[in-house]
Amino acid sequence: MASYLVREDHPLLAMELTQISDWLEWRQLWQRAMYVEQYMGLLHCGFDVPAAGPGCQTRPLQERMRINHIDRICFYLELADGWYGSDSDFLRPQEQASFNRSVHPGSMRAELARKAFAMLSQHFFRNTNTDRGDQPSWTELVAEEKVLEKVIWFFRLDEYERIPNLGHPNKPNVHEQRAREFVVELCKLGWTIRRNRWPLPDYGDEVIDRFVTARPHFVEMLIGSRHIDLLLDHLRYPLDEASWQKLEALALKERRLRTSELHRVSMRVPDSVEEAAANGSEAALVLIVLRALWAEEERLSALQAAVQQEREAKRRINELHSGG
């Protein structure tokens, strides 16, 4: 019998309700959906659906949960790609002529991309580990090869050395800010992991090598997120040969450079790192500072060696005099 707060003829009481059992069923519902409102509802609940249910026994449950959750992250990243673009960017070529229709397909697709990005912000990019000593809550996921590759693809640079999928560079909203924090912390992880200190020891050297190999991509992500100055802490984030080459390539790529004629610019490759820095290349500025830091360290090291040699010479002279 219904409670006194709900009338007996309440329409909800006549409904037979169930829940989406797992991610595979969610995918099937996505394939069968037609209306943008259906897609929006599925995107909203996608991360609340169990990654795997007990129904299929082709693999152990934990393994199926891992595989399906990887697929979920990658699928949402694919859907969210281009979310910061205009509605017209989501038009098919044959739809261009009907751009001003009241029901605009480009705007509906853009709305879905923005929804997917917001869900990634809430359920993936956001670090739920508040203890500063803990690894980010997404560490185990990005350790997966497919997820790391898809994340690097999603946060790729454009021709203007920006990452479009990070959104507004100067006025980020809460979702964009989470994405930026995610990118920076991921890049840090690429340098700060250490053998025998990795938080997921079951992955072993394979995961660490994966992150080391990805460092040139992390250099690009730091450029695009405007955090390339992180590399100035060269003791904590030392550049290997591949990362150094990537930083040089970014510094010396073709760009708009001032000419000897007033208010005139030309599009060409800089003649030097210094010219690139003078024309706004952040990568070039970091290169110059790093070279200066290394030169100073070499100078101080040589001075320390000279002082040590002098002390050693004085010690030997004193020993000779004492022996005499």
Sequence and secondary structure as in RCSB ss.txt:
>XXXX:A:sequence
MASYLVREDHPLLAMELTQISDWLEWRQLWQRAMYVEQYMGLLHCGFDVPAAGPGCQTRPLQERMRINHIDRICF
YLELADGWYGSDSDFLRPQEQASFNRSVHPGSMRAELARKAFAMLSQHFFRNTNTDRGDQPSWTELVAEEKVLEK
VIWFFRLDEYERIPNLGHPNKPNVHEQRAREFVVELCKLGWTIRRNRWPLPDYGDEVIDRFVTARPHFVEMLIGS
RHIDLLLDHLRYPLDEASWQKLEALALKERRLRTSELHRVSMRVPDSVEEAAANGSEAALVLIVLRALWAEEERL
SALQAAVQQEREAKRRINELHSGG
>XXXX:A:secstr
   TTS TT GGGG       SHHHHHHHHHH  SHHHHHHHHHHTTTS S  SS  SS HHHHHHHHHHHHHHH
HHHHHTTTTS GGGG  GGGGGGTT SS HHHHHHHHHHHHHHHHIIIIIS    STTS  TTHHHHTSHHHHHH
HHHHT   TTS  GGG  SSS  HHHHHHHHHHHHHHHHHHH  TTT S GGGHHHHHHHHHHTHHHHHHHHHHT
T GGGGG TTTS   HHHHHHHHHHHTS EEEE SSTT EEEE  SSHHHHHHTT HHHHHHHHHHHHHHHHHHH
HHHHHHHHHHHHHHHHHHHHHHH 
